[in-house]
Amino acid sequence: MYTIGQVSEMFHLPISTLRYYDKEGFFPNLERKGNIRYFSNNELEAIRVIECLKKSGLEIREIKQFFVWVTEGPSSYTKRKELFEHRKAAVKDEIKQLEKTLAMLEFKCWYYDTTIADGSEDKIQAMTPQNLPKDIQKLYNKAHKSAPPV
């Protein structure tokens, strides 16, 4: 069993956030002794799921719906799996966009390192877009790749 302060440190969450989660009903079996909350491994797992779903883009009301489904038992397994499948797809899409962003940042760092060393952009302008060094060409292509149609 863990106190709210210990859980706050473990998850790097403010105590007020943990109290909010409790108020929202995410910890229906949270043990209390006096005014002190004691978190079991079940509550820790709930926090992991809440934080995962938040980071994947869900809002608290949508996360609450997931926990309602949990209380429904086996009849909601399909809904719960679909939720995680949708979030997984959304995170994969976000990762692709971040990889494209990272490629542009890496390309521009190389670009400006080269222009600073050369004192001008002339050499790079002559190489762009198809005659760049092979590793830089990969970054350029990735950064300039169009998003696939939806």
Secondary structure, 3 states (H helix, E strand, C coil): CEEHHHHHHHHCCCHHHHHHHHHCCCCCCCEEECCEEEECHHHHHHHHHHHHHHHCCCCHHHHHHHHHHHHHHHHHHHHHHHHHHHHHHHHHHHHHHHHHHHHHHHHHHHHHHHHHHHCCCHHHHHHCCCCCCHHHHHHHHHHHCCCCCC
